[in-house]
Amino acid sequence: MKRRIKKSLLYPAKSRRFFKRLLCLFLLSAGTILLTLFILYGREGMPDIPSCANETEEFRSMQLKPELIECLEKLDTQTEDSKWNILAVLMAASHFYQCADEKIPTLPITIEEYDTLAEYYEKHQGNELTLLAKSYQTILSDLVYFPVMKSSRTEEWGITYAQSWLSERSYQNVTHSHEGTDIMALNNKRGYYPIVSMTDGVVEKLGWLEKGGYRVGIRSPHGAYLYYAHLYRYADGLKEGDTVKAGQLLGFMGDSGYSKVEGTVGNFDVHLHLGMYLKTEHYEELSVNPYWILRLIETQTAMGDY
C-alpha cells in the first residue's frame, strides 16, 4: 500500500505563497500586454491625432470635400458642439479624410457615431483635439468672400483654378514648392479682374516682392494670414496698417513678379496667387492648401460693375 503524502508537505506554505505571487505577477503582466494591444489595435482603426497635428501635411491639405461639409452641416444641427470641434473630430477619425483605408469610418456618420468618436478623443486626446479645432477655426471662421469679384454684366466669370498646392515651380533654375492656388484669368488681361479681401482684417504687408510681384498680406481677426500676389495694381489709397472689410477692393489681377526689378510683368499668364498661412508652435507662417477652401466658398462672391 502506497503511502499518501500530504500536499502541505509537498508544497510548504512559503512555497505556495511564492507561486501565488508568481501567478499574480504573470496575470498582471499579461493583462498589461493585452490592454496595450487593445489600445493599439482594438479601436476599429480609429487613428490617433498626431502631436502638432496642424503642422502635418495631412492637416494642411485641407480636404474639405463636399461630402465632408454635408456631414459637418448635418451634425451641426444635432449637437451643441462647436462647428470647429465637429470638424476636428471628423478629420481626426478619418485621418484627415484620406479614405483609402477601409478601417477608417466612412462619411456621413450618425450623431451616435459622432458622440462616440467625440467622447473618445476628448477623453484620450483632449489637448490635441482642442488644437485641431482652434486651427480650423483660425483658417476658416473669418472667410466671407471668394477673392475674385464677379461682374454683374455677364453670367460668365472667366476664371479657373486647379489643385496645385506643393507642386513644383521653378524660378531662375531653382525649384520650389507652390504654397498656394493660382486663379487664372481666361482672357489673360492684366488689370481686368478686381481682387477683394476674403475676410475682415488688417493690411500687414503691401509692396513688391521678387517672386510675388505686387502683393497684399491680410491678417484675419482669428489670426490667419492671407496672401494675394502678382497684382497689376492696388486699390487707390490702400496702405499697410489699414483695416479692411470682407469684400473690400484690394487691387486688380495681374502678372507682376519673378524679377528683382519692381513693376516687371509678362513672365507668366495673368492670375491671382492666393496663399493661406497659419502660425503654429514651430512656424511663424505655415502654408495650408487653399484649393478646397476656394471650392467651399466659390458661390460667395462680391459683385461689381466691370
C-alpha positions in Angstrom: 0.0 0.0 0.0 1.3 3.3 -1.1 1.8 5.9 1.4 0.0 9.2 0.8 1.9 12.4 1.2 0.0 15.4 2.3 0.2 18.3 -0.3 1.1 20.6 2.5 4.3 18.6 2.9 5.0 18.7 -0.8 4.3 22.4 -1.1 5.1 24.2 2.1 3.2 27.4 3.0 6.0 29.7 1.9 6.3 27.9 -1.5 2.5 28.2 -2.0 2.6 31.9 -1.3 5.6 32.3 -3.7 3.7 30.5 -6.5 0.6 32.6 -5.9 2.6 35.8 -6.1 4.3 34.5 -9.3 0.9 33.7 -10.8 -0.5 37.2 -9.9 2.6 38.8 -11.4 2.1 36.7 -14.6 -1.6 37.6 -14.8 -0.8 41.3 -14.2 1.8 41.3 -16.9 -0.4 39.5 -19.3 -3.2 41.9 -18.6 -1.0 44.9 -19.2 0.1 43.4 -22.5 -3.5 42.7 -23.6 -4.5 46.2 -22.6 -1.7 47.7 -24.6 -2.6 45.6 -27.6 -6.2 46.7 -27.2 -5.2 50.3 -27.1 -3.0 50.0 -30.1 -5.2 47.7 -32.3 -8.6 47.5 -30.7 -10.2 50.8 -31.7 -11.5 49.5 -35.1 -9.0 51.6 -37.0 -9.6 54.9 -35.2 -6.4 57.0 -35.8 -4.7 59.0 -33.2 -4.4 62.7 -33.6 -0.6 63.3 -34.1 1.4 65.7 -32.0 1.4 69.2 -33.5 -1.3 68.0 -35.9 -1.7 71.4 -37.5 1.9 71.1 -38.8 1.3 67.8 -40.7 0.8 67.7 -44.4 -2.5 65.7 -43.8 -4.0 68.6 -41.9 -2.5 71.3 -44.2 -4.0 69.6 -47.3 -7.5 70.8 -46.1 -9.5 68.0 -47.7 -12.8 69.9 -47.2 -14.7 67.9 -49.8 -18.4 68.3 -50.4 -19.4 65.1 -48.7 -17.4 66.1 -45.6 -19.1 69.5 -45.5 -22.5 67.9 -45.9 -21.8 65.6 -42.9 -20.5 68.6 -40.9 -23.6 70.7 -41.6 -25.9 67.8 -40.7 -24.1 67.1 -37.4 -24.0 70.9 -36.6 -27.8 70.8 -36.3 -27.8 67.8 -34.0 -25.2 68.6 -31.4 -24.2 71.6 -29.2 -20.5 71.1 -30.0 -18.9 73.9 -32.0 -18.6 73.5 -35.7 -14.8 73.5 -35.4 -14.9 70.7 -32.8 -17.1 68.7 -35.1 -14.8 69.2 -38.0 -11.8 68.3 -35.9 -13.4 65.0 -34.8 -14.4 64.1 -38.3 -11.0 64.9 -39.7 -9.2 63.1 -36.9 -11.4 59.9 -37.2 -11.0 59.8 -40.9 -7.2 60.5 -40.9 -7.9 64.0 -42.3 -10.3 62.4 -44.9 -7.7 60.2 -46.5 -10.3 57.5 -47.0 -8.2 54.8 -48.7 -8.1 52.7 -45.5 -11.3 50.6 -45.2 -11.0 50.6 -41.4 -11.5 54.4 -41.3 -15.1 55.4 -40.6 -16.9 56.4 -43.8 -19.0 59.5 -44.2 -21.6 60.5 -43.4 -21.9 59.2 -39.9 -24.8 59.3 -37.4 -25.0 61.5 -34.4 -24.5 58.4 -32.2 -21.3 57.5 -34.0 -20.1 61.1 -33.7 -20.8 61.2 -30.0 -18.7 58.0 -29.6 -15.8 59.5 -31.6 -16.0 62.8 -29.8 -16.1 61.2 -26.3 -13.0 59.1 -27.2 -10.9 62.0 -28.5 -12.0 64.3 -25.6 -11.1 61.7 -23.1 -7.8 60.4 -24.6 -6.5 63.3 -26.7 -8.3 66.4 -25.4 -5.4 68.8 -25.9 -4.7 67.6 -29.4 -8.4 67.9 -30.3 -8.6 71.4 -29.0 -5.5 72.4 -31.0 -7.0 70.9 -34.2 -10.4 72.6 -33.6 -8.7 76.0 -33.0 -6.6 75.7 -36.1 -9.6 75.0 -38.3 -11.3 78.0 -36.7 -8.3 80.2 -37.4 -8.2 79.3 -41.1 -11.9 79.1 -41.8 -14.1 81.2 -39.5 -13.4 84.6 -40.9 -14.0 83.7 -44.6 -16.8 85.6 -46.3 -16.0 86.1 -50.0 -14.2 84.4 -52.9 -11.2 86.6 -53.7 -12.2 87.5 -57.3 -15.1 89.8 -57.8 -17.8 88.7 -60.2 -19.2 91.0 -62.9 -22.9 91.9 -62.8 -22.8 92.4 -66.5 -22.4 88.8 -67.5 -23.1 85.2 -66.4 -19.7 84.1 -67.4 -17.0 84.5 -64.8 -14.0 83.8 -67.0 -11.7 82.3 -64.3 -10.4 78.9 -63.5 -8.3 77.2 -60.8 -6.9 73.8 -60.1 -5.2 71.8 -57.3 -1.6 72.9 -57.4 -0.6 73.2 -53.7 3.0 71.9 -53.2 3.5 71.2 -56.9 6.9 72.1 -58.3 7.7 75.6 -59.5 11.0 77.0 -60.9 12.5 80.5 -60.8 16.0 81.2 -62.1 16.7 77.5 -62.3 15.8 76.9 -58.7 12.8 74.7 -57.9 10.4 75.4 -55.0 7.1 74.2 -53.8 4.0 76.1 -54.7 2.4 77.3 -51.5 -1.0 78.3 -52.8 -3.6 78.2 -55.5 -3.5 80.1 -58.8 -6.8 81.6 -60.0 -6.3 82.1 -63.7 -7.8 84.8 -66.0 -9.1 83.1 -69.1 -8.9 86.4 -71.0 -5.3 86.8 -69.8 -5.9 90.5 -69.4 -4.0 92.3 -66.7 -5.9 94.8 -64.6 -9.3 93.4 -65.6 -10.5 91.3 -62.6 -11.0 93.1 -59.2 -9.5 91.3 -56.2 -11.3 91.6 -52.9 -10.4 90.7 -49.3 -11.9 87.4 -48.3 -12.1 88.5 -44.7 -12.1 91.4 -42.4 -8.6 92.1 -41.3 -5.5 94.4 -41.2 -3.1 95.0 -44.1 0.2 93.7 -42.7 2.2 93.7 -45.9 2.0 95.6 -49.1 4.6 96.2 -51.9 6.9 94.5 -54.3 8.3 91.0 -53.8 10.7 89.4 -56.2 8.6 86.3 -56.6 5.2 87.6 -55.7 5.3 90.9 -57.5 2.8 93.4 -56.2 1.2 91.7 -53.2 -1.0 92.3 -50.2 -0.9 90.4 -46.9 -4.0 90.5 -44.7 -4.2 89.2 -41.1 -7.7 88.0 -40.3 -9.3 88.5 -36.9 -8.7 84.9 -35.8 -5.0 85.1 -37.0 -4.9 83.5 -40.5 -2.6 85.3 -42.9 -4.0 85.6 -46.5 -1.5 86.4 -49.3 -2.7 87.9 -52.6 0.1 88.0 -55.1 1.0 89.1 -58.7 -1.4 92.1 -58.7 -1.4 94.5 -61.6 -2.1 97.5 -59.3 -3.5 98.3 -55.9 -6.8 99.9 -54.9 -6.4 103.6 -54.6 -5.2 104.7 -51.1 -4.5 101.2 -49.8 -1.6 101.1 -47.4 0.0 99.0 -44.7 -1.8 99.2 -41.3 -5.2 99.8 -42.9 -8.2 97.9 -41.6 -10.2 96.3 -44.4 -13.6 94.7 -44.6 -14.5 91.5 -46.3 -15.3 92.2 -49.9 -13.2 95.4 -50.0 -11.2 96.0 -53.1 -7.5 95.3 -52.7 -6.4 95.6 -56.3 -6.5 94.1 -59.8 -5.3 90.7 -61.1 -2.1 90.8 -63.0 1.1 89.1 -63.9 3.7 91.0 -61.9 6.7 89.4 -60.3 9.6 86.9 -60.9 12.0 89.8 -61.1 14.1 92.0 -58.8 13.0 95.0 -60.9 9.8 96.4 -59.5 7.0 96.6 -62.0 8.1 93.7 -64.1 5.2 91.9 -65.8 4.8 89.3 -68.5 6.8 86.4 -67.1 3.7 84.2 -66.8 0.0 84.4 -67.6 -2.3 86.7 -65.7 -3.5 85.2 -62.4 -4.0 85.6 -58.7 -1.8 83.6 -56.5 -3.7 83.0 -53.2 -1.7 81.8 -50.2 -3.2 80.9 -46.8 -0.9 80.6 -43.7 -1.2 79.5 -40.1 1.0 80.3 -37.2 1.9 77.1 -35.3 4.2 76.1 -32.4 7.2 75.8 -34.7 6.4 78.1 -37.6 5.5 81.7 -37.9 3.8 81.1 -41.3 3.0 77.6 -42.4 1.0 77.2 -45.7 -2.3 75.4 -45.9 -4.0 74.3 -49.2 -6.5 77.0 -50.4 -8.0 74.8 -53.2 -10.8 73.0 -51.2 -11.4 76.2 -49.3 -12.0 78.1 -52.5 -14.3 75.3 -53.7 -16.2 75.7 -50.4 -16.8 79.5 -50.8 -16.9 79.7 -54.6 -20.5 80.8 -54.7 -19.9 83.5 -52.0 -18.9 86.3 -54.4 -18.8 90.1 -54.2 -20.5 91.6 -57.3 -19.2 94.6 -59.2 -20.0 96.6 -62.4 -16.9 95.9 -64.7 
